[in-house]
Amino acid sequence: MNEFVEKFRSSWSSVISSNPIVDNPSPLTVAELFGRKELSQGERSQLGSRMELWINEILDTLSDVKSWKNLSNPNLWMNTTTNELTSGGNGKGDKDVDVLFEKDDIVYYLEVKSNLTLDSEKGRETNEKVEMITECLRNNHDLKGKKIVGKVLSIFWDKKHKLPTSLKPGISSSLNRADKAGHIMWFSEFVKLFDTNLNKEEYETMCKEMGKEI
């Protein structure tokens, strides 16, 4: 056995013994939430993209809510220079607005996330986007004087589904910091806006039932 082959084998043993492979807990994924663990990565991505449409469809059908978006008007844009909102088109140069609605004289802007395990760069960008659009809304002529709330909306019920910061350095750190600062709205907080007694068990059971339609 020559030196390379010898080191090839012994180095592996050294690396694995010093850095063992462990079974870290993984966060609940949107596919699992809807009882569809067997979905492929591409299908999971499509399911995640449906969450924004779903939230807007819910809001658009509530009688005591004013929603700026629905299935027939899915595109809403913020011009960060003029603070103007526009609908339709591709919003070239503008920021897309995921969810915008008014309830009890409070305007809520929500950036929907079905996955909070973003790397630190994407997490930072998400936080900055929410802060920017929220400030633009406060300066929007039609919303002057309104209370504006801007947050990241998680499709999961509570923070127990957040990726632990101890798993990998940098993963989800920005959004975890956002949560500590109160910038994440968990789904349990979202449903409270609508005077419902829906609880975690009921919500997750309903999601699995709805998942059968996928």
Backbone torsions as a table, in degrees:
resi	resn	phi	psi	omega
1	MET	NA	121.4	179.9
2	ASN	-78.6	174.6	-172.8
3	GLU	-62.7	-41.1	-177.6
4	PHE	-61.6	-48.7	-178.5
5	VAL	-62.3	-38.9	179.9
6	GLU	-63.6	-46.7	-179.3
7	LYS	-70.5	-33.0	177.4
8	PHE	-55.4	-44.5	-177.3
9	ARG	-79.1	-46.0	-176.1
10	SER	-69.5	-33.2	178.9
11	SER	-64.3	-38.3	177.9
12	TRP	-60.8	-46.5	179.6
13	SER	-60.4	-39.8	-179.7
14	SER	-65.2	-44.6	-178.7
15	VAL	-65.4	-46.4	-176.4
16	ILE	-68.5	-38.4	179.7
17	SER	-68.4	-32.7	179.3
18	SER	-84.3	-23.3	-177.9
19	ASN	-133.2	70.7	-176.0
20	PRO	-64.2	148.4	175.8
21	ILE	-81.4	122.2	-177.2
22	VAL	-121.0	159.1	-179.8
23	ASP	-91.1	87.6	178.2
24	ASN	-75.1	145.3	176.2
25	PRO	-66.3	136.0	179.4
26	SER	-104.4	151.1	-180.0
27	PRO	-71.6	156.9	175.2
28	LEU	-65.7	129.8	178.2
29	THR	-94.6	163.4	-180.0
30	VAL	-64.5	-32.6	177.4
31	ALA	-63.9	-41.5	178.4
32	GLU	-69.3	-37.0	178.2
33	LEU	-57.1	-38.9	-179.7
34	PHE	-94.5	14.2	174.3
35	GLY	69.1	28.9	-176.7
36	ARG	-127.7	60.5	-178.9
37	LYS	-62.0	-22.5	-174.7
38	GLU	-80.2	-5.0	-178.7
39	LEU	-62.7	142.6	177.1
40	SER	-72.1	169.6	-179.6
41	GLN	-60.0	-40.8	178.9
42	GLY	-64.2	-40.0	179.3
43	GLU	-69.3	-36.2	177.3
44	ARG	-63.9	-39.6	178.8
45	SER	-63.4	-41.8	177.9
46	GLN	-65.0	-40.5	178.5
47	LEU	-62.0	-43.1	178.8
48	GLY	-60.4	-38.3	-179.1
49	SER	-70.0	-20.7	178.7
50	ARG	-76.1	-15.5	-175.9
51	MET	-63.5	-40.9	178.5
52	GLU	-62.9	-43.6	178.5
53	LEU	-62.4	-40.8	-178.5
54	TRP	-63.2	-48.2	-179.5
55	ILE	-60.5	-44.1	-179.6
56	ASN	-67.4	-34.5	177.4
57	GLU	-66.6	-41.2	176.5
58	ILE	-57.9	-51.5	-175.9
59	LEU	-62.6	-38.1	-176.3
60	ASP	-69.0	-21.1	-177.8
61	THR	-96.2	-3.7	179.8
62	LEU	-86.1	130.5	-173.4
63	SER	-69.1	-27.7	-176.6
64	ASP	-101.4	20.9	-178.2
65	VAL	-125.6	136.4	170.2
66	LYS	-101.4	117.1	-179.7
67	SER	-114.5	138.2	-179.7
68	TRP	-87.5	-7.5	-176.5
69	LYS	-132.7	151.5	173.6
70	ASN	-159.6	-177.1	-176.1
71	LEU	-63.7	-31.2	179.5
72	SER	-84.6	-14.7	178.5
73	ASN	-134.7	69.1	-171.4
74	PRO	-80.4	-11.4	-174.9
75	ASN	-108.2	125.0	178.6
76	LEU	-136.9	132.2	-172.3
77	TRP	-128.9	147.1	175.6
78	MET	-114.0	123.7	172.6
79	ASN	-85.6	110.8	-173.7
80	THR	-76.8	-3.6	176.0
81	THR	-93.2	-44.2	-177.5
82	THR	-99.1	-11.0	-177.1
83	ASN	66.6	22.7	-178.8
84	GLU	-96.1	143.2	175.0
85	LEU	-97.9	137.0	175.4
86	THR	-133.2	152.9	-179.8
87	SER	-114.2	155.1	176.1
88	GLY	76.3	-179.5	178.7
89	GLY	66.2	-165.3	-178.3
90	ASN	-106.9	1.7	175.2
91	GLY	55.2	40.7	-176.4
92	LYS	-55.3	123.1	179.3
93	GLY	85.0	-8.8	-179.6
94	ASP	-100.6	169.5	177.5
95	LYS	-97.3	133.4	177.6
96	ASP	-76.4	141.4	-179.6
97	VAL	-108.6	117.6	-176.1
98	ASP	-68.1	-57.1	-175.2
99	VAL	-138.4	132.4	176.6
100	LEU	-143.7	119.8	-179.6
101	PHE	-151.1	161.3	178.5
102	GLU	-120.4	131.4	178.9
103	LYS	-141.7	125.7	179.2
104	ASP	53.6	44.9	176.1
105	ASP	66.9	17.0	175.0
106	ILE	-118.3	131.4	178.5
107	VAL	-96.8	126.5	-178.6
108	TYR	-111.9	125.7	169.9
109	TYR	-109.8	123.6	-177.7
110	LEU	-126.0	134.3	173.4
111	GLU	-100.5	109.9	-172.1
112	VAL	-79.0	129.5	176.5
113	LYS	-130.6	122.6	175.0
114	SER	-95.1	-0.2	-179.9
115	ASN	-146.2	115.5	179.8
116	LEU	-96.7	3.9	-179.1
117	THR	-86.8	55.7	177.8
118	LEU	-84.1	152.4	173.7
119	ASP	-72.7	168.1	-172.0
120	SER	-60.9	-33.2	-179.4
121	GLU	-68.8	-46.7	179.5
122	LYS	-67.8	-35.3	177.0
123	GLY	-62.7	-43.3	179.0
124	ARG	-63.5	-43.4	-179.6
125	GLU	-62.9	-39.3	178.6
126	THR	-63.6	-45.8	179.0
127	ASN	-60.6	-43.5	-178.6
128	GLU	-65.8	-38.2	178.8
129	LYS	-63.3	-45.2	-179.8
130	VAL	-62.0	-44.1	179.5
131	GLU	-63.4	-41.3	-177.9
132	MET	-66.1	-49.2	-177.8
133	ILE	-67.7	-36.9	177.5
134	THR	-60.3	-43.5	179.0
135	GLU	-66.3	-38.8	177.5
136	CYS	-62.8	-40.3	178.9
137	LEU	-63.7	-36.8	178.6
138	ARG	-66.6	-24.6	179.6
139	ASN	-101.1	3.4	178.7
140	ASN	-72.4	132.8	-174.5
141	HIS	-57.0	-42.2	-175.7
142	ASP	-74.9	-14.3	-177.3
143	LEU	-112.5	9.5	-179.5
144	LYS	-55.2	131.3	178.3
145	GLY	88.5	-11.6	178.8
146	LYS	-81.0	147.8	171.8
147	LYS	-77.6	127.3	-177.9
148	ILE	-114.0	128.9	176.3
149	VAL	-117.6	122.6	178.2
150	GLY	-118.9	125.2	-178.1
151	LYS	-149.1	166.7	169.3
152	VAL	-89.5	123.1	178.8
153	LEU	-94.9	119.7	174.7
154	SER	-90.7	138.5	179.6
155	ILE	-76.4	-9.9	-179.4
156	PHE	-90.4	152.6	-168.7
157	TRP	-64.6	-43.3	-176.6
158	ASP	-151.3	177.8	-173.3
159	LYS	-70.3	-6.7	177.5
160	LYS	-64.3	-17.9	-179.8
161	HIS	-94.9	7.3	179.1
162	LYS	-75.6	144.8	177.1
163	LEU	-67.1	122.9	178.5
164	PRO	-58.9	136.8	-178.7
165	THR	-66.8	-16.9	-177.2
166	SER	-78.3	-10.6	-175.9
167	LEU	-66.7	-56.2	-179.9
168	LYS	-143.3	134.2	179.8
169	PRO	-56.7	131.1	175.6
170	GLY	90.3	-25.2	-177.0
171	ILE	-70.0	125.3	175.9
172	SER	63.0	9.0	-175.2
173	SER	-62.0	-39.5	-178.7
174	SER	-65.6	-42.5	179.7
175	LEU	-73.6	-30.3	174.8
176	ASN	-64.6	-40.4	176.7
177	ARG	-65.6	-35.8	178.2
178	ALA	-63.9	-38.2	179.3
179	ASP	-64.2	-43.3	179.9
180	LYS	-63.3	-29.5	179.6
181	ALA	-86.5	1.3	179.0
182	GLY	81.1	22.1	-176.7
183	HIS	-93.8	-2.4	176.7
184	ILE	-108.6	130.8	174.1
185	MET	-103.4	111.4	177.0
186	TRP	-75.9	158.4	-173.0
187	PHE	-61.5	-30.0	176.9
188	SER	-61.9	-34.9	177.3
189	GLU	-73.5	-36.6	179.9
190	PHE	-62.0	-47.9	-176.3
191	VAL	-67.2	-26.1	178.9
192	LYS	-64.2	-22.2	179.0
193	LEU	-65.8	-17.3	-171.9
194	PHE	-115.1	23.5	173.0
195	ASP	52.8	42.1	179.0
196	THR	-108.1	152.7	177.3
197	ASN	-97.7	13.9	179.0
198	LEU	-55.3	131.3	178.9
199	ASN	-113.5	176.3	-174.7
200	LYS	-59.3	-46.9	-178.3
201	GLU	-62.1	-43.8	179.7
202	GLU	-64.2	-43.1	-179.3
203	TYR	-60.9	-49.2	-176.9
204	GLU	-69.5	-31.6	175.0
205	THR	-66.8	-43.4	178.4
206	MET	-63.0	-40.4	179.4
207	CYS	-61.3	-42.4	179.6
208	LYS	-66.4	-36.9	176.7
209	GLU	-65.1	-43.6	179.9
210	MET	-66.8	-29.8	-179.8
211	GLY	-62.4	-21.0	179.4
212	LYS	-68.7	-17.1	179.8
213	GLU	-83.3	-9.9	-177.6
214	ILE	-72.6	NA	NA
